[in-house]
Amino acid sequence: MTEQYEAPRQYEVIVIGGGTAGLSAALVLGRARRRTLVVDAGEPRNAPAAHMQGYLSRDGMPPAEFLAIGREEIARYGVELVQDRVVEVTRDEEGQGFTVALADGRAAHARRLVVATGLKDELPAVPGVAERFGRDVLHCPYCHGWEVRDQPFGVLATTPMSVHQALIVSQWSKDVTLFPHTVPESDLSDDDLRRLAAAGVRVVPGKVANLIVENDRLTGVRLTDGTTHPRSVLFTAPRPIPRTSLLEELGADLHETPFGAYPVVDPTGLTTVPGVWAAGNAMGFSEQVINAASSGYRAGATINGDLLMTDLDAATRE
């Protein structure tokens, strides 16, 4: 499936990122008969999860299987895929395209780019959290809530917005404990406390020292004062680190959000750099798998139309 090529090879579109958004864009472009290259560093955000949920017709499918099927599908339409990392992107002086440099020293050129590099989740530095993430330490109730429903939940607070997370997960369990951890109780507003009480969420002050794991299962949370609290599931909100360095190098405008800085884009994912689209978590924090597929589709279809009109306009000027 992965095709070797001699640098520089010419493409109409290079897709940086081989996750859901990148593969979706590549599928549309391949079907539109566009010469397309996908560069995949192999770091999908949902790799720790055993299954993905909420994607109609693919509910419960392992993420790795989902991506493997996607790679097979794009190959049917002549899309090339290489397992490598993009280390630099430069725009041609005449503004007609982009040169992409790979970690192994090769390079490729394209008229348009799709940046689908996603984001990285930075987990709280509590012993046990990273090891259990995607298993019984979770972040998204829409992704995993049904599978752990009615179990004793804990919510490890890292920001005042963790109150919202605790309220949301109470939809899946009536036994929810909020551990403020690094969030001072003074940061909890009267509305927060009122809503937590109405939802039946218990608030246990103190900082979390570590998780208690027995027989490869989460069984509780230990605070720094030595007290323990039985819990089977722990929700927390990782700090998202957008992978936007390539977009920044190209001069794309970014806008600050509570979840990091993301590129300014139009409804199709076009950034402020002509010829460069963003898709999936590279354009926003809340793009779940199904949203990422949609954003990749929109970007691919828009790029095909953009290339077509550019070529037709050029032909009329000859």
C-alpha positions in Angstrom: 0.0 0.0 0.0 2.9 2.4 0.8 4.6 3.5 -2.4 8.2 4.6 -2.5 9.0 7.6 -4.7 12.0 9.6 -5.7 12.0 13.2 -4.6 10.6 15.4 -5.7 7.5 13.8 -7.1 4.6 16.0 -8.4 1.1 15.8 -7.0 -2.0 17.8 -7.3 -2.7 17.5 -3.6 -0.7 16.3 -0.6 -2.6 15.3 2.6 -0.6 15.6 5.7 -2.0 13.2 8.3 -3.5 9.7 7.7 -6.2 9.7 10.3 -10.0 9.9 9.6 -10.0 13.4 8.3 -6.9 12.9 6.0 -8.2 9.6 4.6 -11.6 11.1 4.0 -10.2 14.0 2.0 -7.9 11.6 0.1 -10.8 9.3 -0.8 -12.8 12.2 -2.3 -9.7 13.4 -4.2 -8.8 10.0 -5.5 -12.3 9.4 -6.7 -12.1 12.8 -8.5 -9.0 11.5 -10.3 -6.6 13.9 -8.5 -3.0 12.7 -8.1 -2.9 12.6 -4.3 -0.3 11.7 -1.7 -1.1 11.0 2.0 1.8 11.3 4.5 1.0 9.5 7.7 3.1 9.8 10.8 1.0 7.0 12.4 -0.2 8.9 15.6 -4.0 8.8 15.6 -5.5 10.6 18.6 -7.9 7.7 19.4 -5.2 5.0 19.3 -5.6 4.2 23.1 -9.3 3.4 22.7 -10.3 -0.2 22.0 -13.4 0.9 20.1 -15.0 4.0 18.6 -18.6 4.8 19.1 -21.2 7.2 17.6 -20.2 6.7 14.0 -23.3 5.4 12.2 -22.8 1.9 10.7 -19.3 1.7 12.4 -20.3 1.9 16.0 -18.0 -0.2 18.1 -15.3 -0.7 15.5 -11.7 -0.7 16.7 -10.0 2.5 15.5 -7.1 0.6 13.9 -9.5 -1.5 11.9 -11.4 1.6 10.7 -8.1 3.2 9.5 -6.9 0.0 7.8 -10.2 -0.1 5.8 -9.7 3.6 4.9 -6.2 2.9 3.6 -7.5 0.1 1.5 -10.2 2.3 0.1 -8.0 5.2 -1.0 -5.6 2.7 -2.7 -8.4 1.6 -5.0 -8.4 5.1 -6.5 -4.7 5.4 -7.0 -4.0 7.5 -3.9 -0.4 7.0 -2.7 0.4 6.7 1.0 3.7 6.9 2.7 4.5 6.3 6.4 6.7 9.2 7.3 6.6 12.6 9.0 6.5 16.0 7.4 9.3 18.2 8.9 8.9 21.3 6.7 6.5 22.8 4.3 7.5 25.8 2.0 5.5 27.8 -0.4 6.8 28.4 -3.9 8.0 31.9 -4.5 5.5 32.3 -7.3 2.7 31.0 -5.1 1.8 28.1 -7.4 2.3 25.3 -4.9 4.1 23.8 -1.9 7.2 21.6 -1.3 6.9 19.1 1.5 10.0 17.7 3.1 9.9 14.4 4.9 11.9 13.1 7.8 13.7 10.6 5.7 15.1 13.3 3.4 12.7 12.9 0.5 10.4 15.7 -0.8 7.3 16.1 -2.8 5.5 19.0 -4.5 1.7 19.7 -4.7 -0.6 22.5 -5.8 -2.8 22.2 -2.8 -2.4 20.9 0.8 -4.7 19.4 3.4 -3.3 19.6 6.9 -5.0 16.9 9.0 -2.3 16.5 11.7 -4.8 16.4 14.6 -3.9 17.1 18.2 -2.1 15.5 21.2 -3.8 14.9 24.5 -1.7 16.0 27.5 -2.9 14.0 30.5 -2.8 15.1 34.2 0.4 14.1 35.9 -1.3 11.7 38.3 0.3 8.2 38.6 -1.9 5.7 36.8 -3.8 8.1 34.6 -1.7 7.6 31.4 -1.5 3.9 31.9 -5.3 3.5 32.1 -6.3 6.1 29.5 -8.7 4.8 27.0 -9.6 1.9 29.2 -11.2 3.0 32.5 -9.7 6.5 32.5 -11.8 8.3 29.9 -12.4 11.8 28.6 -15.5 11.7 26.4 -18.9 10.3 27.7 -20.3 10.4 24.2 -17.5 8.1 23.1 -17.5 5.7 26.1 -20.4 6.6 28.4 -22.7 3.8 27.3 -20.0 1.1 27.8 -19.4 2.1 31.4 -22.9 3.2 32.3 -24.2 2.8 35.9 -20.7 2.2 37.4 -19.2 4.4 40.1 -17.6 7.4 38.3 -15.0 9.8 39.4 -14.1 13.1 37.7 -10.6 14.4 38.0 -10.8 18.1 37.8 -8.1 20.1 36.0 -9.9 23.3 35.2 -13.2 24.9 36.4 -14.7 23.5 33.2 -14.4 20.0 34.8 -17.6 20.9 36.6 -19.4 20.8 33.2 -17.8 17.3 32.6 -19.1 16.1 35.9 -22.6 17.3 35.2 -22.5 15.7 31.7 -21.3 12.3 32.9 -24.1 12.2 35.5 -26.4 11.3 32.5 -24.7 7.9 32.4 -24.3 7.2 36.2 -26.1 8.4 39.3 -22.9 7.7 41.4 -20.5 10.5 40.4 -17.8 12.0 42.6 -16.0 15.1 41.6 -12.4 15.4 42.8 -11.4 19.1 42.5 -7.7 18.2 42.6 -5.9 21.3 41.3 -9.1 23.4 41.1 -9.5 25.5 44.3 -13.0 25.2 45.8 -13.2 29.0 45.7 -13.3 28.6 41.9 -16.6 26.7 42.1 -19.4 29.2 41.7 -22.7 29.1 43.5 -24.3 28.0 40.2 -21.7 25.2 39.9 -22.5 23.9 43.4 -26.2 24.2 42.9 -26.1 22.2 39.7 -23.7 19.6 41.1 -26.1 19.1 44.1 -29.1 18.9 41.7 -27.3 16.2 39.6 -26.4 14.3 42.7 -22.6 14.8 42.2 -20.6 14.5 45.4 -17.6 16.8 45.8 -14.6 15.5 47.6 -12.0 18.1 48.4 -8.3 17.3 48.2 -5.6 16.5 45.7 -5.4 13.1 44.0 -2.2 11.3 44.7 -2.7 8.2 42.5 -5.1 5.7 41.1 -5.7 2.3 42.7 -5.5 -0.6 40.3 -6.2 -4.2 41.1 -6.2 -7.2 38.7 -5.7 -4.7 35.8 -8.9 -2.8 36.7 -9.3 0.6 38.3 -10.8 0.2 41.7 -10.3 3.5 43.4 -8.8 6.9 43.8 -6.3 7.8 46.6 -5.9 11.4 47.8 -2.7 12.9 49.2 -4.2 12.7 52.7 -4.3 8.9 52.4 -8.0 8.5 52.1 -9.3 6.3 49.3 -12.5 6.4 47.4 -13.8 3.4 45.4 -14.4 4.2 41.8 -14.5 2.0 38.7 -14.3 4.7 36.0 -12.4 8.0 36.1 -13.2 10.9 33.6 -10.8 13.7 33.1 -10.1 16.4 30.5 -6.7 16.2 28.9 -5.0 19.4 27.8 -5.3 19.5 24.1 -2.1 20.4 22.2 -3.0 21.3 18.6 -0.5 20.1 16.0 -0.4 23.3 14.1 3.3 24.0 13.7 3.2 23.4 9.9 0.3 25.8 9.6 2.2 28.4 11.6 5.3 28.0 9.4 3.1 28.8 6.4 1.8 31.9 8.1 -1.8 30.8 8.8 -3.8 32.9 11.2 -4.7 31.2 14.4 -7.4 32.1 16.9 -7.3 31.3 20.6 -9.9 29.1 22.2 -10.3 27.5 25.7 -8.8 24.4 24.1 -5.7 25.9 22.4 -5.0 27.9 19.2 -6.5 26.7 16.0 -6.4 28.0 12.4 -8.9 30.5 11.2 -10.9 28.6 8.5 -13.9 29.1 6.3 -16.8 26.6 6.3 -14.8 24.3 3.9 -11.7 24.3 6.1 -9.7 26.8 3.9 -7.1 28.6 6.1 -5.9 32.1 5.6 -3.1 30.7 3.4 -4.4 30.3 -0.2 -4.2 26.6 -1.2 -4.1 25.2 2.3 -7.0 23.5 4.0 -7.2 22.1 7.6 -9.4 19.2 8.6 -10.3 17.2 11.7 -8.7 18.1 15.0 -6.2 20.3 13.2 -9.0 22.8 12.8 -10.8 22.4 16.2 -10.9 20.5 19.4 -14.4 19.0 19.2 -14.0 17.2 15.9 -15.0 13.6 16.7 -14.4 10.8 14.2 -17.6 11.3 12.3 -17.0 15.1 12.2 -13.5 14.6 11.1 -14.6 12.4 8.2 -17.1 15.1 7.2 -14.5 17.9 7.3 -12.1 15.9 5.2 -14.9 15.2 2.7 -15.7 18.9 2.5 -12.1 19.9 2.0 -11.5 17.3 -0.7 -14.6 18.3 -2.7 -13.7 22.0 -2.4 -10.1 21.4 -3.5 -11.2 19.5 -6.5 -13.5 22.3 -7.6 -10.9 24.9 -6.9 -8.3 23.1 -9.1 -10.9 22.6 -11.8 -11.8 26.3 -12.0 -8.2 27.4 -11.7 -7.3 25.2 -14.7 -10.3 26.3 -16.8 -9.6 30.0 -16.1 -6.0 29.5 -17.1 -7.1 27.8 -20.3 -9.3 30.7 -21.3 -6.4 33.1 -20.9 -4.1 31.2 -23.2 
